Amino acid sequence: MPSVLPIALGNPVVAHEPVLADEVLDLLRPQAGQVVVDCTFGAGGHARRIAEELGPQGLFVAIDQDPDVRPYFEAFAASASCETRFERRNFAEALDELVEEGLRADAILMDLGISSMQVDRPERGFSYARQAPLDMRMDPGQPVSAATLVAESTEADLARWFREYGEERYARQIARAIVRRRDVDPITTTADLVEVVRSAIPAAALFAGGHPAKRVFQALRIVVNAELELLPHALESAFDLLAVNGVLAVISFHSLEDRTVKRFMRARSQGCICPPGMPVCGCGRHPEGKLLNGRAVMPSAPELHRNPRSRSARLRAVRKLEAE
């Protein structure tokens, strides 16, 4: 059973096991007096282990756009041995502001995707396994929910999102089924959407590759929260925020995110791009960073056993080099 930390107003804060926690600490190597930025604080699983190393002269900056995170942060801050700070906004905006402020971070962590506290709260509408309003907003103040997208988007847009962001084989059939269903009855709950997806997929495919609605829910969540739109800019801002020798570590949970992270880190770590055989470098390009792991780090067998949700996690990291 997870431990429960009592906080104000009697709301419980449930501790959870962070993904790839040992591997993150090994790459970030936080030290006393450093500044660490956690771009996706969530329930603070990684934060507690990192903050232990920072000491009273260190600073831990937590970023999260979800207002439900505030009690988790307050519980964390109350026991942290370092100075703490909370920024409630999406990480792209928060990182920009930290850069403008002149802050320099020794380590930055991005744990992308949704947290267990969001999935496990039915009213948030992230889970295809629970009956709930079809919402999926990481910031409930955003104007557009998943229900809005399903009700108002064109069939072409729905099909494109399911294909590109969910890698859904039956994207067109599902989009068509949604449009037909909403003309008769509104699709307002997670159960409504699951029912439509099941009706659109061939019977043989219903029992292959996990839950049949998994990819559709992933695609809608990505669109609702503009996840792939924000990520490239957030990576750039995070790298700008790093001090020399600082480390940026990113955990992604699906191939589209991981490809974006991989390309960004490789581009920052690339040196001379002159054609092979040139006697002298003419491009003058020097690497800005150094990859800390050639291949993405994945959960170990024991972690997968303890936490099956970590299955798709991929961790990559880059260290910022001094400009030449």
N, C-alpha and C positions, 0 to 999 in steps of 0.2 A: 504494500500500500504506500502511495506517496505521502510524504509528510505535509502537514498543513500549517501555515504560518498565520496566526490571527492578526488582523489589521483593523483599522478604524471602521466603524459602522457594522462590524461583525461579519464582513465578507471574507471568506477564506481565500487564501492565496495558495494554490497547490503547486508544490515544487515538481519539476519535471526533469527528466534526464536529457541534457543537451546532446545533439548529434556530434560525433567526432570530437568530443571534448578534449581528450588527451592529445589528439593530433593537432588541434587548434593551438593548444598551449605550447606544443613542441615547435610549431612554426612561428608563432607570435613572440614567444619568449619574453613575456612582460617582466619588467624589473622595477625596483623601487624608484619612485619619483617620476615615472613616465606618464605620458598622456595616451590613453586608449579610447578609441571611439567605437561603439557598438551600434551599427547602423540599423539593426533590427532587434531591439532589446527583447521583445516578447515577454516571457515569464522570467527572464534573467538567468537562465541556466548557465550559459557561458560566463556571464558577468560575475557571478559569485566566485568562480575559480580564478578569473583574471584579476579581480580586485584584490584578492588575497596577496598578490605579489607586488602591488603598487605602493602600499604604505601611506602614511599620512601626508607625504609630499606629492603623491600621485593624484591624477585626475582621471575619472572614468566618465565619459560622456555617453549617455544613452539616448538613442533616437528611435522613435516609433510613432506612427500616425494613428494607431489604435487607442482611443481614450480608455479602453478597458485595461490597458497596460499600466496606467498610473498607480494603482494599488500595489502591483508587483514591484514597480520601481521604488515606491516609498518603503516597502518592506526590505528591499535590498539596501537602499541608502541608509536605513536605520541601523544596520549592522555592519556596513562596509567600513573598512579601516582607512579608505582613501576619500578624497573629496569627490563628490558626485554632482552630476548635472543632467537634466532631462529636457529633451527637445521633442515636442509632440507635433510632428509634421512628417511628410514623406522624406526619405533619406536624400533624394536629389536636392530638394530645397534646403534641407538642414545642412548638408555638406557645403553647398554654395555659400551659405551664411557663415559657416565656420571658416572657410577660406578667406572671405572678405574681412572677417574679424581679425585675421592674422594668426589664428591658432595653428600650431604644428603638432601633428600626432605621431607618436612612435609606433603605433599599431592600430590597424583598422580592421574590423570584422564585419562582413556581410553574411548573414545567414538567411538566404532567400527563401521564398515560398511562405506557406502559412504555418502557424505554430499550433501545437497541440491544444492550447487553450482556446483557439478559434475553432478548430475542428470539433472539439469536444463540447462546445456550447451550441446546442441545436438551433437556438434562436438566431445565430449568425448566418445560417444557411449555407455553410461551406460543404457540408457532408451529404453525399448521396445516400448514405446509410441511415439517415434520420429524417423524420418528418418535421419540416420547419418552413418558415417563409423563405422564398427564393431570393436571397440577399447577396451574400458574398463580398460585401464592402469591408475592406480593412479599416477604413475610416467611415463610420456610419453617417458622417456629415456630408459625404459625397452625394451629389444629386442623382446619380444613375446606379441602380442596382441590377442584379442579374435578371430579375423579373421585368425590369424596364427594357433591357436589351431583348429579351425573349418576346416581349409584347410588341416592340416597335421596330426592330431591325428587319431589313429585307431578307428574303430567303437567300439571296446571293451572299450577303455579308455573313449570315449565320454559317452557311456552308464553308465559306473561306476561313472563318475563325476556327471552326471545328477541324478543318483540314490542316491549317498552318500551325495553330497553337495547341491543338489536341492530337494532331497526327491521327485523326479518326478516319478509318477506311470508309465508313458509310456516312460521311459528312453530308453529302447531297440528300440522301434519303432521310436523314434525321432532320435536316433543315426544312425539307418539304413537309414532313410529318408535323413539325412544330407549327408551321404556318397554317396547315389545315386544321389542327386542333384549336389554335387560338381564335380562328374564325367562328368556332362553335362555343368553346369554353375557355376562359382565361387560364393561363398557366402561371400560378402564383406560389406554388409550394415546391419543395424539392421532390416530393413524391409525385406530383403532377409531371414534372420534367422527366423523372426516371421512367414513369409509365410511357411517355411518348417515345423516349429513346428505345425502350424495349420493344415497342410496337413497330419500330422502323428497321430493326436489325434482324437479319435472317436467324432462324431458330438455332442453327448450328453455331453461330457466332456468339450467342448469349452465354455460353459456358466456356468460352476461351478467352484467355488474357485478362482475367480479373473482372471486376464489376463492369457491366456494359456501359454505364454512364460516366465512368471515371474520366475519360478523355474529354467528353463534352463539358463536364463540370470544370476541369482544368482550363479549358479554352475560355469559358465564360469568366472565370476568376481572373485570368490574365487580362482580358479586355476591360472588365469592370475596374480593375486597379491599375491599368496602364503599366503593367509590370515590365514588359519588354521595351516600352517606349522610354521609361525612366532609367533603365539599367545602364545603357551606354554612357549617358551623361553623368550618372552617379559614379561610375567607375573612373571617369576622367577627373571629376571633382575630388574623389577620394585620393587618387594618386597625387594631385596637386596639394592636397592637405598634408600628405606625408612629409615628415622630416627626412633628411638624408639618412639612409640605413633603416628607415621605417619599413614595416611590412604590411601589405594588404593581403588579407586572406578572405576568400569567398567560398561559401558552401552553396551549391545549386542543387536543384531537385528534378530538373527535367532537361532534356537535350538542348532545347533552344537557349535556355539560360547558360548552360555549360559552354556551348559553342561561342556565345558572346563573350563570356569571361575568358575563355581560352584564347580567342583571337586578340582580345585587348592585351592580355599579359604577354603574349608572344610578340606583338607589335612593339610594346614598350621595351622588350628585352632584345630586340634585333639591332645588330650593329651595322657594319658596312653592307651596302646592297649593290655594290659595283659588280659587273659581270665577272665571272671566274676568269682568271688569267691576266687581269690587269696588274701591271707591275707596281703601281702606286694607287692608293685609294683616292678616288676623285669625288666621292659623295660627301665625305666628311661626317658621315653619320656615326654616332656613338650610342651604345645602348643606354637607356635611361633606367632600366631595371634589370634584375637578375631573377630568373625563375627559380623557385625553391623546390619545386617538384616537377619533373618532366611529365609525368603522368598524374592524372587526378588521384588523390587519395580517397579510398573508399572504406566503408565500415568493415571492421573485422568480423569474423564469424561469431565470436562471443557477443559483440554489440548487436548484430543482426538477431541473435537469439533473444537478447534482452529487449530490444526495441525494433520490431519489424518495420516500423515507419521510416527507419533510417535507410532502408534498402536502396533507394535511388539517389542518396546523397553523394556528391562529388566535391572534393575540397581542392582548391588551387591557391597558390600564394606566390607573390612577387615582392622582392626587396628593392627599394628605391636606391639608386646609385648617385654618387656625387657627379654633378655636371662637369664634363671635361672642357 
